[in-house]
Amino acid sequence: MNASPVTQDPDLLRRLLRAKDRMDAASHEEWPVERLAQVSGVSEAHFARSFKQAFGIPPHRYLLTRRIERAMALLRDTDLPITDIAFDTGWASLGTFGRTFRDITGESPSAVRARGKPTAHEIGRVPVCIANAARRPDLTTAVSEKRRLAAGGTNEPEQQESP
């Protein structure tokens, strides 16, 4: 049942890429699955399933990654207040931004900013695409799952011993 992206219909992949490109271009906007499915011209369930199959992560997680990636760049490269960065990157609440940012990166936005901007000689010879990939947050686990694991919870239902 799990087909690799290579075996997916090329027309479907183009449609999924169209939706992915729209999220990349406007990651600060709301992108519910319904809207993404409309962009792709497929049903919501088919879109969500196909997107995860093609790109390895669900659409919402992909969008979170893009938002955090953009926020990290703004923290590093500008002097904008953290509140402005949160709202500019699509977050409706500073608290949600801070909590999600910390859950994904392991640091608070102010800690990322405190590390300072890299000097030109530190990254001058590295191609921009490689530098961006190295700075991309690792979001292979859902944020809610990270919180549950950090709290000591598990996903497994508890097994009761039989007498």
Secondary structure, DSSP 8 states (H G I E B T S, - for coil): ----GGGS-HHHHHHHHHHHHHHHHTTTS---HHHHHHHHTS-HHHHHHHHHHHHSS-HHHHHHHHHHHHHHHHHHH----HHHHHHHTT-S-HHHHHHHHHHHHSS-HHHHHHT----HHHHTTS-HHHHHHHHS---SS-HHHHHHHHTT--SS-------
